[in-house]
Amino acid sequence: CITCALCIDACDDIMDKISQPRGLIRYASQNTLEKGQKPRVVRLRTLLYPAIIAVLLGVLVYTVSTQSDADVTVLRQLNAPFVVTGDQVRNQLRVKIVNRGEAARDFNIEVVDVKSVVIPLNPMRLNAGADATTPLFITLPKSAFENGRHEVVVRVTADGFTEDTRYGLLGPRRNP
């Protein structure tokens, strides 16, 4: 049986020809056959499943509609976390940008309130759907580090897009 119901139609045609009641072969529950109860059309499942699907669809639409046009990730470089040269401390970071927009854009990278920054690829041009990673060199005096850390803000901007990422630079701990 592939649940095509052709046998039900054929049986009903034969029952009509011999003047007998239809429904000898039918879809029915045990309650319908024994007690004559009509099947319930509205059940908890028939209301609950569409409600769950509607909620999940709403979550999907919200997630897609609030997604930003770009994704920015700031990571520490794979080598030494910092290099001390005289009274200066240099941190090397990697900035990865994914352009989720529908057009090519120029992304500008800056470190807020830090003067000594070297960014080899700035601005970084990314086609739609493309991603790229660029190194970022930040040099600060030793005195800027408190307990071996200094907080900076890496700002990435493009036409209509701005994202600030807070990042903790590592440096030498000051001896009291």
C-alpha positions in Angstrom: 0.0 0.0 0.0 1.3 3.4 -1.0 -1.7 5.2 0.5 -3.0 6.3 -2.9 -6.7 5.6 -2.0 -7.5 4.1 -5.4 -8.8 1.0 -3.6 -11.2 3.2 -1.6 -12.5 4.8 -4.8 -12.9 1.5 -6.6 -14.7 -0.1 -3.6 -17.1 2.9 -3.3 -17.9 2.6 -7.1 -18.7 -1.1 -6.7 -20.8 -0.4 -3.6 -22.8 2.2 -5.5 -23.5 -0.3 -8.3 -24.8 -2.9 -5.9 -26.8 -0.4 -3.9 -24.8 -0.9 -0.7 -23.6 1.9 1.7 -20.2 3.4 0.9 -17.2 3.2 3.2 -16.5 -0.5 3.4 -12.8 0.5 2.9 -11.9 3.8 4.5 -9.5 5.7 6.7 -10.8 5.4 10.2 -9.5 5.1 13.8 -10.5 2.4 16.2 -12.8 4.8 18.0 -14.6 5.6 14.8 -15.2 2.0 14.0 -16.2 0.9 17.6 -18.0 3.9 19.0 -19.0 5.8 15.9 -17.1 9.0 17.0 -16.2 11.4 14.3 -12.4 12.1 14.0 -11.2 15.4 15.5 -9.7 17.7 13.0 -8.2 20.1 15.5 -5.7 18.6 17.8 -2.9 19.9 20.0 -0.3 18.7 17.5 -2.1 20.4 14.5 -1.8 23.7 16.4 1.6 23.2 18.1 3.6 22.2 15.0 2.7 25.3 12.9 3.3 27.5 15.9 6.8 26.1 16.4 7.5 26.5 12.7 6.3 30.1 12.8 8.6 30.9 15.8 11.6 29.3 14.1 10.9 31.1 10.9 10.6 34.4 12.8 14.0 33.8 14.5 15.6 33.0 11.1 14.1 36.3 9.5 15.3 38.3 12.5 18.8 36.8 12.4 19.2 37.4 8.7 17.8 40.9 8.8 20.0 42.1 11.7 23.3 40.6 10.3 25.9 43.3 9.8 27.4 44.1 6.4 30.9 43.0 7.5 32.6 40.8 10.1 35.7 42.0 11.9 38.0 39.8 13.9 41.1 41.0 15.8 43.6 38.3 16.7 47.1 38.1 18.2 49.9 37.2 15.8 51.2 33.7 16.1 54.8 34.6 17.2 55.8 36.4 20.4 52.9 38.3 22.0 55.1 41.5 22.2 58.6 42.7 21.6 60.4 45.2 23.9 62.9 47.5 22.2 64.4 50.0 24.6 61.5 51.9 26.2 59.0 50.8 23.6 56.7 47.8 23.4 55.5 46.5 20.0 52.4 44.3 19.6 51.6 42.6 16.3 47.9 41.8 15.6 46.0 40.4 12.7 42.8 42.1 11.5 40.5 39.9 9.5 37.6 41.5 7.6 34.8 39.7 5.8 32.7 41.8 3.4 29.2 40.5 3.6 27.8 43.4 1.5 26.7 43.1 -2.1 29.4 45.5 -3.5 33.1 46.0 -3.3 34.2 48.4 -0.5 37.2 50.0 1.0 37.7 49.3 4.7 39.8 51.7 6.8 41.5 50.4 9.9 42.6 52.7 12.7 43.5 52.3 16.4 41.7 54.9 18.5 44.0 57.3 20.5 47.3 55.5 19.5 49.7 57.5 17.3 52.3 54.8 16.5 50.5 52.3 14.3 51.6 50.7 11.1 49.0 49.0 8.9 50.4 47.8 5.6 47.1 47.3 3.8 45.1 50.4 4.6 42.5 51.0 3.2 41.8 47.4 2.4 39.6 46.9 -0.7 37.4 43.8 -0.5 35.0 42.5 -3.2 31.5 41.4 -2.2 31.7 38.1 -0.2 35.5 38.3 0.0 37.7 38.3 3.1 41.3 39.4 3.9 43.7 39.6 6.8 46.2 42.3 7.4 48.9 42.7 10.1 48.7 45.6 12.5 51.8 46.9 14.4 51.1 49.0 17.5 54.0 50.6 19.4 53.5 52.0 22.9 55.8 53.1 25.7 56.4 50.7 28.6 54.7 53.1 30.9 51.4 52.6 29.1 51.0 49.0 30.4 49.5 48.4 33.7 49.9 44.8 35.1 51.2 43.8 31.6 48.0 44.9 29.8 46.8 48.0 27.8 43.3 48.2 26.3 43.0 49.6 22.8 40.1 50.1 20.4 40.5 48.9 16.8 38.0 50.8 14.5 37.1 49.5 11.1 35.0 51.8 8.9 33.6 51.6 5.4 30.8 53.5 3.7 27.9 53.2 6.2 29.7 50.6 8.4 31.6 51.2 11.6 32.8 48.6 14.1 34.9 49.2 17.2 36.6 46.1 18.7 38.2 46.4 22.1 41.5 44.5 22.4 43.9 43.9 25.3 47.5 44.4 24.3 50.2 42.5 26.3 53.3 44.0 27.6 55.9 43.8 30.4 54.7 44.0 34.0 56.2 46.9 35.9 58.2 46.0 39.0 57.2 48.0 42.1 
